[in-house]
Amino acid sequence: MIFDRFRKIDSSLRRTRESFFGRIAGIFQRSNIDEEMWDDLEELLIQGDVGVETTEKLLDALRARARKERISEPPKLYAVLKDEMRALLAGAQCDGLLPEKGLGVVMVVGVNGVGKTTTIAKLARFWSSQGHSVILVAADTFRAAAIDQLKIWGDRVGLPVISHQPGADPGAVVFDGLTAARARGADLVVIDTAGRLHTKFNLMEEMKKVKRIVAKQSPGHMATLLVLDATTGQNALIQAKQFQEAVDLDAVVVAKLDGTAKGGIVFALADQLKVPICFVGTGETLDDIAEFDPDRFVDSLLSQNGE
């Protein structure tokens, strides 16, 4: 299982590894460390979606280490770059979302189009394979298509979906989902929520309402999980900050990591959001999701062949 997780992370980073970050490895094959090398490194990190602020922090740390440790050879500095990247991701380490006892509740949030419902199906399948009894709740009642889509995924993964008619109160659907979970002896409820633009005030208020309902029905056992689309780059970071302010995130899933050549957004999220990254989407099938491993991520990203 661990090997398979690592293999998925490696394969999902192929496009990123073969583009900007592969060129970063080439920079450190030069004969000496000079300002041109620093400028080229900065440019590639920004192009790879690490972001200006996080890139500056990374380069400042790298320059400081180079001075302190008197590093004059690019290959030795390359090893330090890997260390500093791992340090950036240290805060993104995920220690688990689910409670050890009692009914766990995961509210999944994110804007339309990021792959939220598909990610829910992948997560539900993953947790089911670990022995959890999972119920899905279709609380995105603003779109009939969202309810139907979750039902289709529920059928595919063989899990029950609690739903109401389109336009129903999302809070009522969640209440019924929690009631059904207890009646059926389930230990995990995964809630799909509306995915309109994160700037919509009423949508955020609706999510806060859902959180209050869960807090009353299942106190202390809820996690709010944000799904972000890696292919949207720095816009994903903007979305994350909006959701963090509105609903207090517990963790992030970076979906579609295999679909971008700019996987550096993971560093920006870890550095600026300060929220654990628990999973990454590694492909299009139901099994294409992996628990995020910061060390493996850095090793795979900066390797020449993904091995």
C-alpha positions in Angstrom: 0.0 0.0 0.0 2.8 2.4 0.8 4.7 1.5 -2.3 1.5 2.1 -4.4 1.0 5.5 -2.8 4.6 6.5 -3.6 4.2 5.2 -7.2 1.1 7.3 -7.6 2.8 10.4 -6.4 5.7 9.8 -8.7 3.5 9.3 -11.8 1.3 12.3 -11.0 4.3 14.6 -10.9 5.7 13.5 -14.3 4.5 16.6 -16.2 5.8 18.9 -13.5 9.1 17.0 -13.2 9.7 17.1 -16.9 9.1 20.8 -17.2 10.1 23.6 -14.8 11.5 21.5 -12.0 13.5 19.3 -14.4 15.1 22.5 -15.6 15.8 23.5 -12.0 17.9 20.3 -11.7 19.9 21.5 -14.7 20.8 24.8 -13.1 22.7 23.0 -10.4 24.9 21.2 -12.9 26.7 24.4 -13.6 30.3 24.9 -12.6 29.8 27.7 -10.1 27.2 29.6 -8.1 26.7 33.2 -9.4 23.9 35.8 -9.6 22.8 34.4 -13.0 22.2 31.1 -11.4 20.1 32.7 -8.6 18.1 34.7 -11.1 17.4 31.6 -13.2 16.3 29.6 -10.2 14.0 32.3 -9.1 12.4 32.5 -12.5 11.8 28.8 -12.8 10.3 28.5 -9.3 7.9 31.3 -10.0 7.0 29.8 -13.4 6.4 26.5 -11.6 3.7 28.1 -9.5 5.7 28.2 -6.2 4.6 31.9 -6.1 6.6 35.1 -5.6 6.3 35.3 -1.8 7.1 31.6 -1.2 9.9 31.7 -3.8 11.5 34.7 -2.0 11.3 32.9 1.3 12.9 29.8 -0.2 15.7 31.7 -1.9 16.5 33.7 1.2 16.8 30.5 3.2 19.0 29.0 0.5 21.3 32.0 0.3 21.6 32.1 4.1 22.6 28.4 4.2 25.1 28.9 1.4 26.8 31.7 3.3 26.7 30.0 6.7 27.9 26.6 5.3 30.3 28.2 2.8 28.8 26.3 -0.1 30.5 27.1 -3.4 29.5 24.1 -5.5 26.1 23.9 -7.2 25.5 20.2 -6.5 25.9 20.7 -2.8 23.5 23.7 -2.9 21.0 21.5 -4.7 20.9 19.1 -1.7 20.2 22.2 0.5 17.4 23.2 -1.8 15.7 19.9 -1.2 16.1 20.3 2.5 14.5 23.8 2.5 11.7 22.5 0.3 11.0 19.7 2.8 11.1 22.3 5.6 8.4 24.4 3.7 6.2 21.3 3.5 6.7 20.4 7.1 3.5 22.2 8.1 1.5 20.4 5.5 2.0 17.0 7.1 -1.4 15.4 7.7 -1.9 13.4 10.9 -5.3 12.1 9.9 -8.8 13.6 9.5 -11.0 11.0 11.2 -11.7 10.5 14.9 -10.5 7.4 16.6 -13.9 6.8 18.1 -17.5 7.9 17.3 -19.1 9.1 14.1 -16.7 11.1 11.9 -17.9 13.8 9.6 -16.0 15.3 6.7 -17.5 18.4 5.0 -16.0 18.8 1.6 -15.9 22.3 0.1 -14.6 23.9 -3.0 -15.8 25.9 -6.1 -17.5 24.3 -9.1 -15.2 22.7 -11.5 -12.3 21.7 -9.2 -13.3 18.0 -9.2 -15.0 18.1 -5.8 -17.6 15.4 -6.3 -15.2 13.1 -8.1 -12.7 13.6 -5.2 -15.5 12.8 -2.7 -16.0 9.5 -4.5 -12.3 8.7 -4.5 -12.1 9.5 -0.8 -15.1 7.4 0.0 -13.7 4.5 -1.8 -10.3 5.0 -0.1 -11.9 5.1 3.4 -14.2 2.2 2.6 -11.1 0.1 1.7 -9.8 0.9 5.1 -12.8 -0.6 6.8 -15.0 2.4 7.4 -18.7 2.4 6.8 -19.4 5.5 4.8 -22.5 7.4 4.0 -22.5 10.3 1.4 -24.7 13.3 1.8 -25.8 15.4 -1.2 -26.0 18.9 0.5 -25.4 20.8 -2.7 -29.1 21.3 -3.2 -28.6 24.4 -5.4 -27.9 22.3 -8.5 -30.0 19.3 -9.4 -27.0 18.0 -11.4 -24.8 17.9 -8.3 -27.3 15.7 -6.5 -27.5 13.3 -9.5 -23.8 13.3 -10.0 -23.2 12.3 -6.4 -25.8 9.5 -6.7 -24.0 8.2 -9.8 -20.7 8.1 -7.9 -22.4 6.5 -4.9 -23.7 3.7 -7.1 -20.2 3.2 -8.6 -18.5 2.9 -5.3 -21.4 1.0 -3.7 -22.2 3.5 -1.0 -25.6 5.0 0.1 -26.3 8.6 -0.7 -28.7 10.7 1.4 -30.4 13.4 -0.6 -33.5 15.7 -0.8 -35.1 17.4 -3.8 -33.2 20.3 -5.5 -33.7 23.5 -3.7 -34.1 21.9 -0.3 -32.4 23.2 2.9 -28.8 21.9 2.9 -28.9 21.8 6.7 -31.9 19.5 6.7 -30.2 17.1 4.3 -27.1 17.0 6.6 -29.3 16.4 9.6 -31.0 13.5 7.9 -27.6 12.2 6.8 -26.3 12.1 10.3 -29.5 10.5 11.5 -29.2 7.8 8.8 -25.6 7.2 9.7 -26.4 6.5 13.3 -29.4 4.3 12.4 -27.3 2.2 10.0 -24.3 2.0 12.3 -22.0 3.9 9.9 -18.9 5.5 11.3 -18.2 8.2 8.6 -20.3 10.8 6.9 -18.9 12.7 3.9 -20.9 15.8 2.9 -20.9 17.4 -0.5 -21.5 21.1 -0.4 -22.5 23.8 -2.9 -19.6 25.0 -5.1 -20.5 28.4 -6.3 -17.9 31.1 -6.5 -16.1 31.5 -3.2 -16.8 35.2 -3.2 -20.6 34.6 -2.8 -21.4 35.7 0.8 -24.6 33.6 1.1 -22.9 30.4 0.1 -20.3 30.8 2.8 -23.0 31.6 5.3 -24.8 28.4 4.3 -21.6 26.4 4.9 -21.2 27.9 8.4 -24.8 26.9 9.1 -24.0 23.3 8.0 -21.0 23.3 10.4 -23.2 24.5 13.2 -25.7 21.6 12.6 -22.9 19.0 12.6 -21.3 20.5 15.7 -24.6 20.0 17.6 -25.3 16.5 16.2 -21.7 15.2 16.3 -19.6 17.5 18.5 -15.8 17.4 18.1 -15.8 14.9 15.2 -16.0 17.2 12.1 -13.3 18.1 9.6 -13.7 20.6 6.8 -11.8 19.5 3.7 -11.1 21.9 0.8 -10.6 20.5 -2.7 -8.4 22.6 -5.0 -7.5 22.2 -8.6 -3.7 22.1 -9.1 -4.2 23.3 -12.7 -5.5 26.7 -11.6 -2.2 27.7 -10.1 -2.1 30.7 -7.9 -5.9 31.1 -8.1 -6.1 28.0 -6.0 -4.3 29.8 -3.2 -6.7 32.7 -3.5 -9.6 30.3 -3.2 -8.0 28.6 -0.2 -7.5 31.8 1.7 -11.2 32.8 1.1 -12.5 29.4 2.4 -10.1 29.4 5.3 -11.4 32.8 6.4 -15.0 31.7 6.0 -15.2 28.1 7.3 -11.9 27.4 9.1 -10.3 24.6 7.1 -8.8 21.5 8.6 -7.2 20.0 5.5 -6.7 20.3 1.7 -6.9 17.9 -1.2 -4.9 19.0 -4.3 -6.9 17.5 -7.2 -5.6 17.0 -10.8 -2.0 17.1 -9.8 -1.3 14.9 -12.8 -2.8 17.4 -15.1 -0.4 20.3 -14.5 3.2 21.1 -15.3 3.2 23.5 -12.4 3.0 21.4 -9.2 4.9 24.0 -7.3 1.5 25.4 -6.1 1.8 22.8 -3.3 4.7 24.7 -1.7 2.7 28.0 -1.8 -0.3 26.3 -0.2 1.9 24.8 2.6 3.8 28.0 3.2 0.9 30.5 3.2 -2.2 28.6 4.1 -0.7 26.6 7.1 -3.2 23.8 6.6 -2.4 20.2 6.2 -2.4 18.7 2.7 -3.9 15.2 3.3 -4.4 13.9 -0.3 -3.5 14.5 -3.9 -5.4 13.5 -7.0 -3.2 11.4 -9.2 -5.4 10.5 -12.2 -8.9 10.0 -13.5 -9.9 6.6 -12.1 -11.5 6.0 -8.7 -8.3 4.6 -7.3 -6.2 7.6 -8.4 -5.8 9.4 -5.0 -2.9 9.2 -2.6 -2.1 10.3 0.9 0.3 13.2 0.6 3.8 12.5 1.7 6.0 15.7 1.8 9.4 14.0 1.7 8.4 11.8 -1.2 6.8 14.8 -3.0 10.1 16.7 -2.9 12.2 13.6 -3.8 10.0 12.8 -6.8 9.7 16.4 -7.9 13.4 17.0 -8.1 14.5 13.6 -9.3 15.6 13.1 -12.9 13.5 10.0 -13.5 10.9 9.9 -10.7 12.7 6.9 -9.1 
